[in-house]
Amino acid sequence: MIRQPVITIVGHVDHGKTSLLDKIRGSAVTATEAGKITQAIGASIIPASSLKKICGHLLEKLKLTLTIPGLLFIDTPGHAAFINLRKRGGALADIAVLVVDVNEGFMPQTLESIEILKNDKTPFIIAANKIDLINGWQTDMTVPLLKNIEQQHERIRQLFDTKLYEAVGKLYELGFQAERFDRVSDYKKQLAIVPVSAFTGEGIPELLMVLTGLAQRFLEQQLQIVQGYAKGTILEVKEEKGFGTTVDAIVYDGVLKVNDSLVIGGIEKSIVTKIRALLVPEPLTEMRVKKAKFTSAREVSAATGVKIAAPGLDEAVSGMPMRSCSASDTAAVSAEIQKEVQEVLIQTDDEGVIIKADALGSLEALIVLLREKGIPIKTASVGKINKKDVAEVDVAAQKNPFYGVLLGFNVELLSDAAALIAEKKTKVIIHDVIYHIIEQYEQWKEEKKKAMEAAQLDLLVRGGKFRILSGYVFRQNNPAVVGVEVLAGRIKSSEPIMTAAGKKLGVLGAIQEEKESVPYAEKGAQPAVSMSDVTIGRQVKEGDIVYIDVPEEDFRKMKELKHYLNKDDVDLLKEIADIKRKENPVWGI
């Protein structure tokens, strides 16, 4: 026997994931009089009987005999939820449907979804949605999709083809061969693009037909039902009246029974409990009913969604793996599950960023995409951001300022952590799109680099040029005190000075403007300055030009940081280098 394939719908926000899922369920409801569509916990089961009614004529054309019992769609309208739905070794889904707005094209979450599907080696097809919004498109639900495309005005057909082949081109850039579903010559090598409208329902039969065909042709081996204990993934943790804390889960392998021992992965240690009740919703006549009535079941088989009631589920976390087993095997299964969890809750790199996510699956996806970008990770964990996480960021920052940041995917801050972050000014980036987290991190890193380089520049002797004003000699020596005009750059206390011929003088002492001491003076200023080891009339006289004597090492560093200097500063440094090179031709080179 084979089970129904698990299918997830993914893609960019607003591209119609939820609407498409609603339309698929709606079509299935109307296709069966008894309304045998189970809107299971976090999942919708479309039975084979409904598939036959929705796309019967298409299946006949392909001479396709249904062998799968149906399709199990996981309800993951949220992008974060999709990332949570994983099992060891990849995605929970057997097949994914990537929804792309045919008019808008590929957006950040589209690219992120593709990246995760590629890493998990999950087969997927593309639903090119919103064809009804192509300007001038005529909807005709009385004929199949391909016939309706042929019926469109030639100009509309050309526009439709252009939009479709823009998607083909983009997929090619991303390393995939793709083609419209009816033109695919080899489903092993090419991605199928199915034009659809989640609004009118056009293309829904074709989409379901392609999914069914792919599952039967390529996934039969992995869809074999294992009659042993169950394996699954926690979708959600909920309070249920009369049952206390329950978990909604997807069972993707085996059989789950009441009174089985259940082991769920945990942050610190596994949760070991005994199943008190399994709850499945009654078949719905209308899938939009908010409050489904649950019925008890003694057992459920893969693949399905189920609500589990058991003691001690308060600490359960979404995305965690679960296994059922006999009471005597709980220790062994617990060790096995925790090993899996710890492989994700990593602490591998000597230095790197600190990351947190709302669930284990999200964390895996975040790790994969950060690794691809070459961003090292110091620690990774699941749950709300706490004080310990903030402390770890401070430690990371001391080792390397560019890793002094906490990257959070779809997580909340605990109040004590928020207070500490505000106090320590800890950098925290939280988002529910991984690409945005990475973009913001790289932008912050670049800004940090600039700030550090600018601060480094402030520690260097940057160069300055001033003229001793005639009639403003207040003291000739010990130290000499004169009025000057700053002609270029910046003059600063304690910096060495030299003549226009490059002869070393003493050091610039105090600088005063309007009888107030200042640390430095810039171009255009006319301060009074003191100079040690200088006698006016001997080494320099009134009207002479004096330069800040830039050390050679500082000059070399400024060459590296010259993008922070203005043109006048660069010109002044060239002037100083020319003076120096009269005596030493390779000075500063």
LINJO-V155281 format. One record per pair of residues at least 24 apart in sequence whose ideal C-beta (glycine too) atoms are under 7 Angstrom apart, sorted by the first residue. I is the first residue (numbers start at 1). J is the second residue. Records with the same first field share a line. If there is no record, write none. Layout:
# LINJO-V155281
I=J  J
This chain:
# LINJO-V155281
1=225
2=67  68  220  223  224  225
3=69  223  225  302  303
4=45  68  69  70  71  72  303
5=68  71  72  94  95  215  219  223
6=72  74  92  93  94  250  252  303
7=71  72  73  74  93  94  95  97  211
8=74  76  82  85  93  96
9=73  76  97  99
10=82  96  98  113
11=98  99  100  109  110  113
12=107  108  109  110
13=79  109
15=99  100  101  129
16=99  101  129  130  198
17=77  99
18=77
19=198  199
20=99  127  129  196  198
21=73  75  77
23=198  201  204
24=73  204
25=287
26=287
27=54  201  204
28=54
29=286  287
35=283  284  285
36=283
37=283  284  287
38=281  283
39=281  284  287  292
40=280  281  304  305
41=248  305  306  307
42=74  75  235  236  248  250  305
43=72  73  74  75  250  304  305
44=73  75  287
45=70  72  304
46=70  71  73
51=208  212
54=205  208
55=205  208  209
58=205  206  209
59=209
62=213
64=213
66=212
67=216
68=212  215  216  223
71=211
72=303  304
74=250
79=109  432  433
80=358  362  410  432
83=116  361  362  365
84=318  319  359  361  362
85=233  361
86=233  319  361  364
87=233  252  321
88=321  340
90=120  121  122
91=120  122
92=233  250  252
93=122
94=215  219  222
95=123  124  211  214  215
96=122  124
97=124  125  127
98=124  126  127
99=127  129
100=126  128  129  167
101=129  130
102=128  129  130  131  163  164  195
103=130  133  134  163
105=166  167  170
106=170
108=433  435  436
109=433
111=435
112=433  434  435
114=174
115=369
116=365  368
119=368
123=214  218
125=191  192  194  210  211
126=167  178  191  193
127=194  196  207
128=164  167  193  194  195  196
129=196  197  198
130=197
131=160  195  196  197  202
132=197  199  200  202
134=159  160  163
139=200  202
141=200  201  202
145=195  202  203  206
146=182
148=202
164=193  195
167=193
181=206  210
187=214
225=301  302
226=253  254
227=255
228=254
229=254  260  323  324  325
230=254  255  256  302  324
231=323
232=322
233=319  321  322
234=264  316  318  319  320  322
235=318
236=318
237=313  316  318
240=307  309
243=277  309
245=313  314
246=307  308  309  313
247=308  313  316
248=305  307
249=306  308  322
250=305
251=300  302  303  304  306
252=302  303
253=302
254=302
255=299  301
256=299  300  306  324
257=298  299
258=298
260=324
261=324  325  326  327  330
262=310  322  324
263=322  323  325  330  333  334  337
264=316  320  322
265=320  321  337  338  340  341
266=315  320
267=317  381  382  383
269=338
270=334  337  338
271=312  313  315  316
272=330  334
273=310  311  312  313
274=310
275=308  310
276=309  310  311
277=309
278=306  308
279=306  307  309
280=306
317=359  382  383
318=358  359
319=359  360  361  362
320=360
345=380  381  382
346=377  380
347=378  379
348=377
349=376  377  378
351=376  378  396  399  400  403
352=376  377  378  403
353=377  378  396  403  405  407
354=378  379  389  392  393  396  406
355=380  407
356=381  383  385  389  406  408  411
357=382  409  410  411
358=409  410  411
362=409  410
365=434
366=409  434
369=434  438
370=438
373=438
378=403
384=411  412  413  414
385=411  413  414  417
386=414  417
387=416  417  420
389=417
390=417  420  421  424  426
393=426
394=424  426
401=448  452
402=445  448
405=429  441  444
407=437  441
409=434  437
453=561  564
454=564
456=561
457=561  564
460=554  557  558
461=495  548  550  551  554
462=489  490  558  569
463=489  548  550  569  572  573  576
464=488  489  490  491  548
465=489  545  547  572
466=491  546
467=543  545
468=540  542  543  544  546
470=542  543
473=536  542
474=528
476=535  536  537
477=534  535
479=509  530  531  532
480=530  531  534  535  536
481=528  530
482=528  529  536
483=526  528
484=526  527  529
485=526
486=521  522  523  524  525
487=523
488=523  568  572
489=523  548  569  572
490=520  522
491=520  521  548
492=519  520
493=519
495=548
496=549
497=531  546  547  548  549
498=547  549
499=539  540  546
500=545  547
502=579  580  582  583
504=549
505=531  533  534  539  546
506=531  532  533  534
507=532
523=568
547=576  579
550=576
552=587  588
555=588
556=588
